[in-house]
Amino acid sequence: MSIGNSPEDERPFADVSRDVPEEAGPSIGRALRQARIAAGLTVDDISSATRVRIAIVHAIEADDFGPCGGDVYARGHIRTLARAVGLDPAPLIEQFEAAHGGRPEPTPAAPLFEAERIRPERRGPNWTAAMVAAIVVVIGFVGFTLVKGGDDGGSQASVGEGPTATASRSASASARPEKPAAPKPAPSDSAIAAAPADKVTVKATATDGRSWISAKDHNGKQLFDGVLEQGESKTFQDSTEINLVLGDAGAIELYVNGKKIEDDFEPGAVERLTYTKGDPQVG
């Protein structure tokens, strides 16, 4: 419990929910506030437990969802606060969607996969074709030399069969290029995401939208606190553990210690995660 004002005395925002008729039931903010007070919790307690900023908690309890940064974040905050005070979040989410035009249609994933399929593959130089072309040139040069020598007469032909022919064969052999080493294969996704075994490495990518992210090391030091726009990535590394808070977990793809995390996070869900050097666990 935090030291400070009691739950009943916290009124930093005007209680706009008092304009809602009683027969229509309490508003979202009033329901959350009443449940918090009934549980004997302060706004500081709720903020510490959920990591939702105090100003946002006050605003939601006053039915002001503007500071949330959008409907997706507002749904996530409502769900998190409802669970913290012991309420079922589903009716509150339905009430929010009814008042704000319903849940937005999800962005179809097909165009993203199409883009991956048509992206040209990066290839190395074709050493085999280059070697074949060089051999063809050398053979053509030697053949041309032999034919020209045969057209010059018998004496010149006999000379061509002696040291000159031997020298031509030696020249053709020395001109033949050595077989180059096979080109290294392009690194796979797992190799790109590989991390040193003596550290914990977490890579977060906003693949399905934008999301607020907070990352701290094992000492509680803030590594990152901000919004990842769609397509952006951040990599965090520590000797012991990485603590994450995802504002919209459904929009984030995670690689931990070189392996993709396959958890199916719901769009708009707020997730608090901790990863160590042994994650993800096998089995």
C-alpha positions in Angstrom: 0.0 0.0 0.0 1.3 3.5 -0.8 1.5 6.2 1.8 -0.6 9.2 1.0 -4.2 10.1 0.5 -7.0 7.6 1.2 -9.0 6.1 -1.7 -12.1 8.1 -0.8 -10.3 11.5 -1.0 -8.8 11.1 -4.5 -10.6 13.4 -6.8 -8.0 14.9 -9.2 -10.4 14.9 -12.1 -14.0 16.1 -12.4 -16.4 13.2 -12.0 -18.0 13.4 -15.4 -19.7 10.1 -14.9 -22.2 11.7 -12.4 -24.2 12.9 -15.5 -25.0 9.3 -16.4 -28.5 8.3 -15.2 -28.5 5.8 -12.4 -30.9 3.5 -14.3 -28.3 3.2 -17.1 -25.8 1.7 -14.6 -22.4 3.2 -13.6 -20.0 4.4 -16.3 -16.7 2.6 -16.9 -14.7 5.1 -14.8 -17.2 5.1 -11.9 -17.3 1.3 -11.9 -13.5 1.1 -11.7 -13.3 3.8 -9.0 -16.0 2.2 -6.9 -14.4 -1.2 -7.1 -11.0 0.2 -6.2 -12.3 2.0 -3.2 -14.2 -1.1 -2.1 -10.9 -3.0 -2.3 -9.2 -0.4 -0.1 -6.7 0.6 -2.8 -5.4 4.0 -3.7 -4.5 5.2 -7.2 -0.8 4.8 -6.3 -1.5 1.2 -5.4 -3.2 0.5 -8.7 -0.5 2.3 -10.7 2.3 0.3 -8.9 0.5 -3.0 -9.5 -0.4 -2.4 -13.2 2.4 0.0 -14.3 -0.3 2.3 -15.7 0.7 5.9 -15.1 -1.2 7.7 -12.2 -2.5 10.4 -14.6 -4.0 7.8 -16.9 -5.7 6.0 -14.0 -7.2 9.3 -12.8 -8.4 10.1 -16.3 -10.0 6.7 -16.9 -11.8 6.9 -13.6 -13.2 10.2 -14.8 -14.3 8.6 -18.1 -11.6 10.6 -20.0 -9.9 8.2 -22.4 -7.9 10.8 -24.4 -4.6 10.4 -22.4 -4.6 6.7 -23.3 -3.3 7.5 -26.8 -6.1 5.7 -28.8 -8.9 3.2 -28.5 -6.5 0.1 -28.6 -4.6 1.4 -25.6 -7.8 2.4 -23.8 -9.1 -1.1 -24.1 -5.9 -2.5 -22.8 -5.8 -0.1 -19.8 -9.5 -0.8 -19.0 -8.9 -4.6 -19.1 -5.8 -4.2 -16.8 -7.4 -1.9 -14.3 -10.6 -4.1 -14.1 -8.5 -7.2 -13.3 -6.5 -5.3 -10.7 -9.7 -4.3 -8.7 -11.4 -7.6 -9.2 -13.9 -6.8 -11.9 -14.8 -8.8 -15.0 -13.3 -6.7 -17.9 -15.6 -8.0 -20.6 -18.7 -5.9 -19.8 -16.6 -2.8 -19.5 -14.9 -3.4 -22.8 -18.3 -3.9 -24.5 -19.6 -0.7 -22.9 -16.5 1.1 -24.2 -16.9 -0.3 -27.7 -20.6 0.6 -27.8 -19.7 4.2 -26.9 -16.8 4.5 -29.3 -18.0 2.9 -32.5 -17.2 -0.8 -31.9 -13.9 -2.7 -32.2 -11.9 -1.8 -35.3 -11.4 -4.5 -38.0 -8.0 -6.2 -37.7 -5.5 -5.4 -40.4 -5.3 -8.4 -42.8 -2.0 -10.2 -42.7 -2.1 -11.5 -46.3 -0.4 -8.5 -47.9 2.5 -8.8 -45.4 3.1 -12.5 -46.4 2.8 -11.6 -50.1 5.4 -8.9 -49.7 7.7 -11.5 -48.1 7.1 -14.0 -51.0 7.8 -11.5 -53.8 10.9 -10.0 -52.2 13.9 -10.9 -54.4 16.4 -13.2 -52.8 19.9 -11.8 -52.4 22.3 -14.1 -54.1 26.1 -14.2 -54.4 28.1 -14.2 -57.6 27.7 -17.3 -59.9 31.3 -18.6 -59.7 30.4 -21.8 -61.7 29.3 -19.8 -64.8 32.3 -17.6 -64.6 34.7 -20.6 -64.5 32.9 -22.3 -67.4 33.2 -19.0 -69.4 36.9 -18.7 -68.7 37.6 -22.4 -69.8 35.6 -21.8 -73.0 37.7 -18.7 -73.8 41.0 -20.6 -73.1 40.0 -23.6 -75.2 38.9 -21.3 -78.1 42.2 -19.4 -78.0 44.2 -22.7 -78.0 42.1 -24.1 -80.9 42.6 -20.9 -82.9 46.3 -21.0 -82.4 46.6 -24.6 -83.5 44.5 -24.0 -86.6 46.5 -21.0 -87.6 49.7 -22.9 -87.1 48.5 -25.7 -89.4 47.8 -23.2 -92.2 51.4 -21.9 -92.3 53.1 -25.0 -94.0 54.9 -28.2 -93.1 58.0 -26.6 -91.5 55.9 -24.4 -89.3 53.6 -27.3 -88.4 56.5 -29.4 -87.3 57.8 -26.6 -85.1 54.3 -26.2 -83.7 54.3 -29.8 -82.6 57.5 -29.3 -80.7 58.3 -26.8 -77.9 55.7 -24.3 -79.1 52.8 -26.7 -78.7 54.1 -27.7 -75.3 54.3 -24.0 -74.3 50.7 -23.4 -75.6 49.4 -26.3 -73.5 51.3 -24.9 -70.4 49.9 -21.5 -71.0 46.4 -22.8 -71.2 46.9 -24.8 -68.1 48.3 -21.8 -66.2 45.4 -19.6 -67.5 42.8 -21.9 -66.1 41.4 -20.2 -63.0 41.4 -22.0 -59.7 38.0 -23.3 -58.5 36.7 -20.7 -56.0 35.4 -21.6 -52.6 31.6 -22.2 -52.5 29.8 -19.0 -51.5 28.5 -18.9 -47.9 24.8 -19.3 -47.6 22.7 -16.3 -46.6 22.1 -16.2 -42.8 18.7 -17.7 -41.7 16.3 -15.9 -39.4 17.6 -17.9 -36.5 21.2 -16.9 -37.2 20.2 -13.3 -37.4 18.5 -13.5 -34.1 21.3 -15.5 -32.4 22.7 -14.1 -29.1 25.7 -14.9 -26.9 25.0 -17.7 -24.4 26.4 -15.7 -21.4 23.7 -13.0 -21.7 19.9 -12.7 -22.2 19.0 -11.0 -25.4 15.5 -9.9 -26.3 14.5 -8.5 -29.7 11.0 -6.8 -30.0 9.5 -5.9 -33.4 6.2 -4.1 -34.0 4.9 -6.3 -36.8 1.1 -5.7 -36.6 0.9 -2.0 -35.5 2.4 0.4 -33.0 2.9 -0.4 -29.3 4.3 1.3 -26.2 7.2 -0.7 -24.7 9.1 -0.5 -21.4 12.3 -2.5 -20.9 14.4 -2.7 -17.7 17.5 -4.8 -16.7 17.9 -6.9 -13.6 18.8 -3.9 -11.5 15.6 -2.0 -12.5 17.5 0.3 -14.8 15.3 1.7 -17.6 16.6 0.5 -21.0 13.8 1.8 -23.1 10.4 3.6 -22.5 8.6 4.7 -25.6 6.5 3.7 -28.6 7.6 1.3 -31.4 6.1 2.3 -34.7 5.0 -0.5 -37.1 8.1 -2.1 -38.6 10.5 -0.8 -36.0 12.6 -3.1 -33.7 14.5 -2.7 -30.5 17.1 -5.2 -29.0 17.7 -5.3 -25.2 20.6 -7.2 -23.5 21.5 -7.9 -19.9 23.7 -10.4 -18.0 20.8 -11.8 -16.0 17.3 -10.8 -17.1 15.2 -8.5 -19.1 11.8 -7.2 -17.8 9.3 -6.1 -20.4 5.9 -4.3 -20.4 4.0 -4.4 -23.7 1.2 -1.9 -24.1 -0.2 -3.8 -27.1 1.2 -7.3 -26.9 -0.7 -8.5 -29.9 1.3 -6.1 -32.2 4.7 -7.3 -31.0 6.9 -10.2 -32.2 9.6 -11.4 -29.7 12.9 -13.2 -30.2 14.5 -14.3 -26.9 18.0 -15.7 -27.0 17.7 -16.3 -30.7 14.4 -18.1 -30.6 10.9 -16.8 -31.6 8.3 -16.6 -28.8 5.2 -18.3 -30.1 2.7 -16.9 -27.4 -0.5 -15.7 -28.9 -1.0 -12.3 -27.3 -4.4 -10.6 -27.8 -4.5 -7.3 -29.6 -4.6 -4.5 -27.1 -3.5 -6.7 -24.2 -1.0 -5.3 -21.7 1.6 -8.0 -20.9 4.4 -7.9 -18.2 7.2 -10.4 -19.1 10.5 -11.5 -17.7 13.1 -13.4 -19.6 16.5 -14.9 -18.5 19.4 -16.6 -20.1 17.6 -20.0 -20.0 14.5 -18.8 -21.9 12.6 -20.0 -23.8 12.4 -23.2 -21.8 12.5 -26.4 -23.9 9.6 -28.9 -23.6 
